[in-house]
Amino acid sequence: MTAEGFLEGRRLQMARGVLLQCIMGGYPPARFYGSDDGDLALVPDPAQIHRLPWSQQPRALAICDADELTGESSPLSTRGQLKAVIARYAALGLAPVVATELEFFVFAPNPDPTQPFQPPLGLDGRREDGHSAFSVSSNNGLRPFFNEVYECMAALGLPRDTFMHEMGVSQFEINLLHGDPLLLADQTLLFKHLLKEVALKHRLTVVCMAKPLAHTPGSSMHIHQSIVEIGTGRNVFSDKAGEPTATFRHFIGGQQAGLADFTALFAPNVNSYQRLCHPFASPNNACWSHDNRAAGLRIPASSPVARRVENRLPGADANPYLAIAASLAAGLYGIENKLEPSEPIQGEFVVPDNLSLPCTLHAALERLKRSQLAKELFGKEFIEGYIASKTMELTSFFDEITPWERRVLAAQA
């Protein structure tokens, strides 16, 4: 939209079906988004209008809510779904607080998708070989790129906690500061957009796939969650003596009750399950533990005021609005129904059958399809539309024969 049109308050409308557009560009049947495929109104959030610092031509980005023309939030909007979950907490006098940890890879340009990704050439003319995890000098070869990333983050008002090199080859992680869930979802979206745009300027490729390289750790989007009392700001996961509360237990119980049903919301792509089924601290289970990275739900070591639950299931490819909404909705379900969690696990452990999660997109979609809990918390229209869109993507994947199949199976009698 032109700046003039935006400042005049001109309404921007968009076909309802766009909210169910699949990643290849197609759409499920119109019955999933209203057979007329009428318009939605895109309503900008005044707090999320940003001048884009990497663009030479003056340009701005406005994060919008997708509202029905009657004024209500569209049930197909993932940002609207997150706002509805936050409102359900507020009705109980509670406010969730979250932080996201986003991992990503920085690669050289990859014009031929049949070829594996490669690390970029460093300032010394060599490619990283994977021995730089957590090194203080590991991103020196990418210093110009990261300097501009930091500058753009500051210009967009994106506060960062820590930045580090992760375990993978040319893999990095940022921890965003904890705060309001909607704000953190907006910031996560903006940061991913920023990364890709700045990378293009530096002739680099940033990849937020869950598992872009074989035999290498995947990229997660861990979600740290706590709940405070509105008015006092008290963390309701800890009592006055600093001990865990019943609310803390019930929140974990709700997460365990919802994680398997919601796996397709946390792991939305075929590639997501490459990360989960070849885990490098990427657990595909609903176990919980005190500071054990093999558990899907980890309680990090912290003071009572910072007691929180880390959901380690979502990948970097997850929609931040939907992943945060699903995680918080599951926790609230546990609080409202006083669900008790399993016993915590420590050390090496075997995942009980009732705490295992789907390990393929097909299995995850089938589980979501059967879930009454998902329909209760997110609405039948959203869940059925989401499944329809993701089923199209899965079908498209199965329409292709992979190099592995040609290499290994072609010679079989």
N, C-alpha and C positions, 0 to 999 in steps of 0.2 A: 504494500500500500504506500502511496506517496505520503511524505511527511505532512503535506497540507491536508490531505484527506483524513489522516489520523488525528491531527490537531483539531479538525472540525468536528470530530466525534462521529464520523461516518461509520456505519455498522458494517462489519465484515461478516459475510455469511459463507457457509461451506456445507456441502452435501453431507448428510448424516452418515452415509456409508463410509466416508473417509476414515472414520474412527476404527473401522474394522478392516482397513486395507492391509493386505498381507505384505510380507517383506519383498516379494517378487513384483508387487505392484497391482495384483488382481484383487478381486472382491468375492466374498461368499455370496450365496443367493440373497436377493433383496429382502426376503422374509426375515432375515436376521437383523435388519436395521430399519424396518418399516417399508412396506412394499412401494410406497410413493417415493422413497429416498428423498424426503424433504430436507430443508435447510436447518442448520444449527447457527446460532450466533456465536462468534468468537469475541469474548469480552476480556479486554486486557486487564491484567492485575496492575494497578498503579505502582506497586512496589517492585514490579519486575519488568521495567522498561529500561533497556540498556543500550547505550552507544557502544558499538562494536570496535574495540581499540585496534584490532588487527586489520581492519578494512581501510584502504586508502580513500575510497569514496565514502563520504559520511553516510553511515547506515546504522540503523538501530534494530533491536530485536525486542519484541514484547511477548512475554509468556501470557497465554490467554486461558480462560475457562471456556469450555464448550457447553453452552446453555441451549436448552430448547427455546423456541421462539416465544413460548409462554412464560419464560423467565426461570424455570427450574433447571437445575444442573442436569445435563444429559447422563443417563445411567451408563452410557457407553464410554464416558470420559474417565480415564484413570486418575486424572487430577481431581475430578469430582468425587470419585470413589474414596480417595484419601481424605478429602475434606469431610466426607460423611463419617468416616471412622473417627476422625478427630472430634467431630461434634458429638458422637456417642460417648466418648470419654468425658467431654465437657459437661454433658448432662449428669454425670456422676460426680462432678466437682474435681475432675482429674485432667491432667494434661500430659500426654506422652512427650518424651524427649528422646531424640535419636541422633546418631552420628553414622556416617557411612565411611567405609574404607574402600577405595576404588583402586584396583590393579589394572595395568594396561601395558602393552608392548609398544616399543618404538622400533620400526623396521625401515629398511631401505625401500624405495618404490618397488611395487610388485605388479608390473603391467600384465604379466601372464599368470592367471590364477591357477594354472595347472602346476606351477612351480612353487616349492616351499618358500616361506618368508625367510629373509636374511636380516641379520643386524646391519645397521648402517655402518659406513666407513667412519672411523673415528679420526680425530685430528692427527693421529700418528699414521693414518693410512691403512689401519688394520681393523678387522671386525672383532667385536667382543666374542670370547669363546665360552662364556658362562661361568667364569670364576670370580665374578665381581659382586656377588650377592652381599648386600649390607656394607659395601666398601665406601669409605669416605671420598674416594676419587673415581668412583665407578661411572659417573655421568660427565666427566670432564670433556670427553669427546663430543658430548651433546650440549655443552654449556651455552652456546648461543640460542639454541632452541629453548632450553629451560629458563634462561634469563627472560625471554619474551613471554613464556608461559607465566612466570611470576609477575611480570609487569601487567599482563592482561588480567590476571586474577585480581590484582590490586585495583585496576581500573573498573572492574565489574563488581567490586565489593565482595569478593569471595575470600573469606579468611581461611587460611590453611593452618593445620596443626603441625604435621610432620610430612616430609617427603623422603622416600628412600628407594634404593635399588632392591628389588625383590629377588626371589630365587631363580627365576627364569632368565634366559639369555635376553638382554636388553629389555627386561621387565621392571616396571616401577610401580610404586604405590603412593597414593596420597591419602591422608586422613583429614577429613573435613571436621571442623569444630562442631560439637553437639549443639542442638537447638530444636526449634519447632520443626516437626516432621515435614510440613509443607515447604518450609523454607529450605530444608536440607534436600528435599527432592528436587526443588527448583535449582539449587546450587549444583547438585550432582549432574543434572541435565546440562546446565550451562557449562560446567567444567568439561564434560565429554565433548560438547560442541566446540569449545575453545581449543581443546587439545588437537582435534582433527584439523581445524582451520589454521592454527599456527604451524602445525606440522607441514601442511602443504606449502606454506611460505618458505620453509627450510628444506624442501625437497625430501621430506620424510613421510612415513605412513604410520599413523597411530592406529592400533587395532585393539578393540575392546571385545573381541570374541572370547568366549569362555576358555577355549583350548586351541590356540592357533598353531602350536608346535607339538609334534609327537615327542614322547619321552621327556617332557618338560612340564613343570607345574602350570596349571591354568590360572586364569584371572578371576578373582572373586569380587563381590561387592558386599562385604560383611556389614550387617546392620546392628549397631549397639542401641539398646532400648532400655529406658527407665521411665518411671511415671512419677510425677510430682503432684502435690495437692495444690489446686488453684487457690491463690491468696497467700499461702504460707511458703510455697516452693519446696515443701518437705518431700524428700524421696520416700514414697510409700512402700518401697521394697525393704526399708530398714526401720526398726522400732527405735524407741528412745535409748535403749541400751546398745544399739548398734547391731542387733541380731536380725536375721531374715524374718520377714513377716509372712502371714498367711497369704496376703495379696501377692507377694513374690512367688510363693509356691503355686498359687492358682494361675498366675501368668505363665509360668513354665508349663503347667499342666495343659493350658489352652494351646500353647505353641506345639506341644507334643500331639495334641488331638487334631491340629490342623495341618501340620507340615506335610504329611503324605498326600492329603487331599489337594493341597495348594502347590505341590511341587511344580506343576506346569506353569504356575505364575512366577515362581522364583527361577526356574530353569526353562526358558521359553523356546529354545531352539534345539534342533538336532544336535548341534555341536556342544550344547550345554552338558550333555550326558557323557561326552568324552572327558570332561573335567571331573564329573562326579564318579565315574566308574573306573578311573585311573587316579585315585586320590593321592595328592601330595598335600596333606592337611586340608583336603576338600571333602569333608565327610558327607556321605549320602545316608544319614541316619537321623532319627529324632531322639537320640540319647542326650542326656545333659550331664555336665560335669563341671567341677571347679577347676578351671584353668587347664583343661585337656583339649588340645586342638584336634583330636580325633573325633570329638563329639560334635554333632550338628548344632547343639545349643551349649555354648561355653559361658561360664561365669568368670570373667577376668578377675585377677587379683586386684582388689581396690579397697579403699576405705568405705565404711558404711554409707556415707553420703553419696558415693559414686557407684553404689551397687547397681549392676545392670546385667542384662541378658544379651549375649551376642548370638545372632542368628547367622551361622556360617554357610547356609545353603545357597543364597543367591549368588549368581555369577555376575561378572562385569557386563554381560549382555542383557541383564534384566532391566525392565522398565522401572526406574526408581520409584515412581508414584505407586505402581501396582505392587511392587515387592514390599515397600514399607507399609502400604495399606493392608496387604494380606498378613504380614507378620503381626502388626498391631491388632488387627481384627481377631486373629487367633488368640492372642494374649487376653484381650478383653472378653472373649467368649469364655475363657478359663476363669476369669475373675467373676463374671456374672453367674457362672454355674458352679463355682467353688470346686473346680477340678483339681485333683491331687496328681502330682507328677510321679513318675517312676522313681526308684532309688537312683541317686547319682552314680555314675561310673568313674573309675580312675584307672590309670595304667592301660595296659593292653586289654582289650575286651572283645567279646563276640556280640554282635548286634542281635538282640532278640527279634523274632519274626514280626512282632507287633510294632516294632520301632524302626523297621526297615522302610525304605522309600522306593518309589518307582525308579528304574534305572534306564529307561528309554523314554523318548517323547511320546511314543504311542501308548506305553503303559501309563504315563502321567496323565495324558488326555483322557484315557479310559477311566482312571481314578477320579479325575475332575468331573467327568460326565455323570458318574454315579453319586457324586457328593451332594447330599442335601444341605450340608453345612455351607458349602460354597454358594449355593443358590440363596440360602437364607441370609448370608452376610453381604453378598454382592448383587443379588437379584438375578432372576432367571435369564432376563434379556442379555445382560452382560456376559454371564458364564456361557450361554449357548452361542453367542456371537463370537466370543473369544475362541471357543473350541472349533467353530466353523472355520475361522481364519487360520488357526494353527494346523488344522487338518489339511487345508490347501497347501500349506508350506511343507508338511510331511509328505504329502502325495507328490509334490514337485521334486523333493529329494529322492524319492523312490523311483522317479522317472529317469534317473541317471545311473549309469554303471560306473563304479569307482575304479581307480587304478589298481587297488588291492584285489578286486574281483578279477580283473583281467590278468594281473600278474600271477595270482595264486591258483585260480580256478580254471583258467583256460586250458591248461595242460592235463587236467584230470580226465580220466577215461569215463 
